[in-house]
Amino acid sequence: MMSKGKKFFQYAFLTIVSLLSVFPLYYMFCGATNKSTDVVAGRLYPGGYLVENFKSLIANQDLARALFNSFRNAIVLTFLALLICSIAGYGFEIYHDKGKDIVMTILLMAMMIPFAAIMIPLFRMFSTMKLTNTMTAVMLPSLSTPFLIMMFRQSARSFPHDMIEAARMDGLSEIGIFFRMFIPTMKSTYAAAMTITFMNAWNNYLWPKVILKTNESITMPMLVANLLGGYSVDYGMLMLGVFICTVPTAIVFFCLQKSFAEGITGSVK
């Protein structure tokens, strides 16, 4: 049995770590409700300037357009990436052979290449195809990632092959096995992959900044970066923009945190 003293220190440590983790979000909220001078002064309690900061934000930036573009890009990209990567991971494991192992090794090696190293070739390729300033150009480089393919492949290893053979004998097609048996069984893996993909798509800044050229295509990370421009920075408005940009990903993570943990654990067994 754990002693009361040891248990107390464990809970105290976890409480302190939790407060430190939540503090940046609290600080953003406080900054969003205070004047710029109060934020610079380090005021750590909410103020009454939230409405004024919001009015300044929508007056200086197209907040509605940025939110729409970010949600559209993140939702569509997440759906397509999960579909493509899960099919690839399922195929790598269920239809396994040595050739697929070689391809998988090449894909994993590609994870070591930083995006900045391929950004210029990608931009030239999309420019040649006349795809600049389109949602297609934003999404294509992220539709299939080695990490998600590996994640689904690892999860597919726990999928019982006897069920597949039984389904084939019953006349179920390979597509039917995937959609009617594999997907419902791997809900936690899909939840973990959805969390990772949505957060990456929402927070993506560098590639959209390079490939998108008009203000109509602005996303939330680009909007926040725009708030830092100019000769002076309204830190209250900036904090409000950062807070609004952070809330969707925080909600997605907190809603799926249990499934996220289960999916990550199951994918590395």
N, C-alpha and C positions, 0 to 999 in steps of 0.2 A: 504493500500500500504506500502511496505517495504521502510524505509528511505534509502537514498543513503549511509549514514555512516554505517548503519547496514549491508547493502548489501556488501559494500567494505570490512568490517572486515570478513564477511563470506567467500568471495572469497579469501581473503588473507590467512585465516586459511586453507582453502582447498588446496591452492597452496603450502603452507608450508608442509602440511601433504603429499601431492603428491610427492614433492621433497624428503622428508625423506623416502618415500616408494621406490622411484626409486634409491636412493643413493647407496644401497648395490650392485645393478646390475652395476651401473656406476663404483663403486670402484673395482668390480671384473674385469671389462673390462680394467680399468687403470692398475691394477696389472698384467693382462695377457699381456700387451704391454710393461712392464718394467722389468728391471733386479731384481733379488732377493733382492739386497741391496737397490734398490729404493723402493721396496714394504715395506721392513722393516722400511725404513726412513719415510714412510707415504706419498709418492708422490701421488698427487691427480689429475694429468693430464696425458693423454696418452703419451706413449713413442714410440720408434721404435724397440722394441725387440720382437715383436709378432712372427715373423718368426722363430727366434732362440728358443723361448719358445716352439713353435709347433714342431720343429725338435727334441728338447730334449724330449718332451712328447711322440712322436711316437717312439723315440729310446728306451725309458725306459718302455713304456707300449704298449700293443696291443689295441690301440684306436679303430681301425675299428671293431675288434671282440667285444669289450665292447659295442660300439654303436649298432651293429647288435643284440647282445643278449638282450640289454635293450629294443630296439624297438620291437623286436619279442615278448618278454615276455609281455611288456605293451600292445601292440595291441591285441594279442591273448587273454590275460587275460581280457582286457576291453570288448571285444566282447562277450566272454563267460559269464562274470559276469553280464553284462547288460541283456543278454538273460535269464539267469537262475533267477536272482533276480526280473526281471520284471514279468516273468511268476508266480513266487511265490507270489509277491505282488498283482498281478491281481487275483490270485486264492484265497488268503486270504480275499479279499474284495468282489469279485463278488459271490463266493460260500461261503458266510459267515455263520458260526455257532459258538456255544459256544466253541466247541472243538478247533477250529482254534484260538479263542481268547486266550485259555490257551497256545497253542503252541507258539503264537506270544509273549506272556508274557515271556515265557521261553527264547525265542530268544533275547528279549530285555534285560533280566537279564544277558545273556551271554556277552553283550557289556561291562559289568562292570569288566569282567575278563581280566587282562592284558595279552598280548601275551606272555610275558616272563614266565608266570605261566604255559602255555601249550606247550611251545617250546620243552622241553625235552621229554614229552610224544609223541609229534608229531614226533620228530626225531627218537625215538625208533620204533614207528609204521611204518614210512617210511623205516627205516633200515630193519625191519622184512620183509617188502614187496619188498625189493631189489630195491627201487626207489630213493635212494640217488644219487645225481649228475645228476638228470634229470629235464627237464622243467616241467614235470608233478608234481613233488614234490614241485617245487617253486610255482606253480599256485593253486594246490588243496586247500590249507588253505584259499585262498582269493577269490575263485570262488563264494561263497555265503556269504554275510555279513548281519547281522541283520539291519544295518543302511540303506543299499540300499533296502532291502525288505520292511522296514518300509516306506521309501521314496516313493516307487512305490505303496505301499498300500494306503498311504495318497492321492496320485495323482489319484488312481483308484476310490476314493470316489466321485470325481467330474465328473467321466465318466457317462453319462446318461444311466440309466438302460433301459429306453424306447427304445433306439437305439438297445440294445442287444436283447430285446424281439422282436423288429421288424425284426432284422436280422435273428433270429431263425425262425420266421414265414415264412420268405422268403427262408428258407432252407439252410442258411449259417451255416457251422459247427462251433463248439466252437473254433477250431484252426484258422479258417478263420476270426472269429470275432476278435480274438486277433491280428493277423498279419495284417489284412486289415482295421481294424477300431481303435483298441486301440493304436497300435504303432504310426500311423500317427497323432493321436490326441494328444499324449503325447510327442511331439518332444522336447519341452523345458525341460521336466523332464529327458528325455534320454540324452540331452546335459549336464545337470547339473551332472547326474550320470556318464557320460563318463568323464567329467573333473575331478571329484573326484577320480574315479577308475584309470584313466591313471596316474594321479599325484602320487597316492599311489603306484601303481605298478612300476612306473619309479624310485621313491625315496626309494623303499624297499631295505634295506641293511642287517638287522639282520638275517632274515630267509634265504636269499640266501647265506650269509656268512657261516651259519651253515650247510646247506644241500648240497651246492656245494663244490666240492673238487679239481677241476682241473682249470688251468688257461684258458682253452678253454671256460669255462662257466662264465667268469668274466663279471660283469655288470658295468655300469658307477659309481654308488656309491662305489662299491668295488675298482674300479680303482682309484678314488679320495682318498680313505682310504689308498691305497698302496703308494700314493705319499707322505704321511706323515711318512712312515717308513724310517728306516735308521738312520744314525748318523747326517746327515744334510738334511735340507729341502730347495729345490729350490722353493721359494715362487712365483716367476713368473710363473713357470711351474704349480705349484699347483693352482694358480688363473685361469690359462687358462683351466685346467681340470675342476674346479668348474664352470667356465663360460659356457663351452661346456655342462656340465651336467645340467645346469639350463635353457639353452635356449629352449629346446623342451617343457618343461612344461610351460614356460612363453608364448610361442607361442600358445599352446593349450588353455591356460586360456584367453589370450587376444582375440583370435578368437571367443571364445564361452562365453565371459563374460556376454553379454546381455541375452542369453538363459540360462546361469547358474543362473543369478539372478531371472529370471522368473520361472525357474524350482524349485529352492529352495523355493521361495515365494509360489508357487502353491502347493508344497508338504506339507506345514505346515498349510494350511488354515483349 
